C-alpha cells in the first residue's frame, strides 16, 4: 500500500520526521514537484509531495 500526501513546507516536514526518528529519505527534486519517501511502521510507502520547485534541497550525509 502507498499513500501520497500533498504538503506545504516540505523541508519543515522532513526535519520533523527526522526529529521523530522516522528516517525519511532525501528531498528528491522532480520537474514540477519535490518529494520525500519513507516507510511507516507497518512498512507502507508514504510519499510527501510539495508542488513547485523547492530550493535548498536536503541531502543526508552518506
Secondary structure, 3 states (H helix, E strand, C coil): CEEEEECCCHHHHHHHHHHCCCCCCCCEECCCEEEEEEECCCCCEEEEEEECCCCCCCCCCC
